[in-house]
Amino acid sequence: MVRHLKRVYCGPLTVEFQHLQCLQEKKWFSKNFEQIQNEVLSDECRVHSCKLMLKSQAFDHFLANKFTTVKRYGGEGAESVMAFYDEFFSMAAQVNISNVVIANAHRGRLNLLTCLLHFPPVAMFQKMKGKREFPENVAGAGDVLSHLFASVDLPYGCRSIHVSLLPNPSHLEAVNPVACGKTRAKMQSMKVGDYCDTGISGNNEVVCLQVHGDAAFAGQGIIAETFALANVPHYRIGGSIHLIINNQIGYTTEAERTRSSEYCSDVGKIIGCPVIRVNGDYPEEVVKACRLAFLYREQFNRDVVVDLICYRKWGHNELDEPSLTQPLMYKVIQSRSNVPDAYAERLTNEGVCSKEDLHNDVNQWIATLSENLTQLDSYVPKANHLRKQWSGLVQASSAITVWDTGIKEDILKFIGGRSVLLPKGFNVHPTLKKTHIERRLQKMHYGIDIDWATAEALAVGSLLLQGLVNNF
């Protein structure tokens, strides 16, 4: 008995549900959690998950080699999330869900777009090179790389599901209530959920997946605000599935210095969310976590949280040096094997697949990426808006207003120099001195390669110099 309990409840997949107020939900979790622990994934499912993870890793390595200065917010360290996404879409198709709405933060977003959502790599490469995101006849300048979006039909089995990955702002979690609103709007247009005669239960063809970072989930108030509306009439959407990509660090700060709660997922308890916690080093358990969350949401039409414990291979972005602020953590991270490689080795050792099969799949993917890279200069971006139900709309006519807000060059150089002026006796880190202070002074001297941060410093400084108070 003790061995059984340890195997089921003390392994890489656990569940937190004793705080639930509904006895029926508690009994459901007790039964289904033990059942799903005894499930054995098919070899086909295991190999497919492994290939997706290897493709995600290969994509990050490709970008690291070809676009060395691009902030891509890669998925390295959290590759098992690809198995989660794939299982999520598969489960949606199995229960006749036709529409999936996703709110997704930066981490691993480009991997999801290219590896699963059929986003053209060449279009992404053009964005990385600073080229136009839209055709010449379409108004708009586009957005930063990590805010790209997709609207695509995906075939799963005998069905097709429509997946909408929403464009998100840099205030990462601000997209989550938007995703809930889009889900509700789809329900209204399709006359399902609250808009059908039978009510929300049993007739829910739209599902919302909200993907969060661990620090953002615990720290941003909009999470609690969105939870507060989860079960309110005229706002409810039959439950969202929340996936926390928990890399155990927020920007440069460890968990114990960013929150007072035991777990980042604890904010979900304000509405009694069950929490499924899974170790990202175990892709098969991640698939089971997805299944359990999906089945719960289908059964009770309530929110559920999956806390995916993983790590972040590099810094907040790939241009950061994380060992400056977290030397011990990153000593461990750099010494360990990558999750996709470890899982591939396990499957080949078990005889489930061959190394040649996995290598061939990855090589074909790299060849596809390389071919897309050769098309970079000839590719013409396509308009991806005003389609389907929006096809009757047209873009607004252009109206140009010109304002003269410039200031003299010598004043700009003065502001730039003052922005990195240090107090006497202040001992600055050598890396910061070289990469930030000296580099900014060079930019001011030569007047070229002005980055966003420098431009913002010049803009704010010019306002302060004029005596104008500004708040950010």
Secondary structure, 3 states (H helix, E strand, C coil): CHHHHHHHHCCCEEEECCCCCCHHHHHHHHHHHHHHHCCCCCHHHHHHHHHHHHHHHHHHHHHHHHCCCCCCCCCCCCCCHHHHHHHHHHHHHHCCCCEEEEEECCCCHHHHHHHCCCCCHHHHHHHHCCCCCCCCCCCCCCCCHHHCCEEEEEEECCEEEEEEECCCCCCHHHHHHHHHHHHHHHHHHHCCHHHCCCCCCCCCCEEEEEEEEHHHHHHCHHHHHHHHCCCCCCCCCCCEEEEEEECCEECCEEHHHCCCCCCHHHHHHHHCCCEEEEECCCHHHHHHHHHHHHHHHHHHCCCEEEEEECCCCCCCCCCCCHHHCCHHHHHHHHHCCCHHHHHHHHHHHCCCCCHHHHHHHHHHHHHHHHHHHHCCCCCCCCCCCCCHHHCCCCCCCCCCCCCCCCCCHHHHHHHHHHCCCCCCCCCCCHHHHHHHHHHHHHHHHHCCCCCHHHHHHHHHHHHHHCCCCCCC
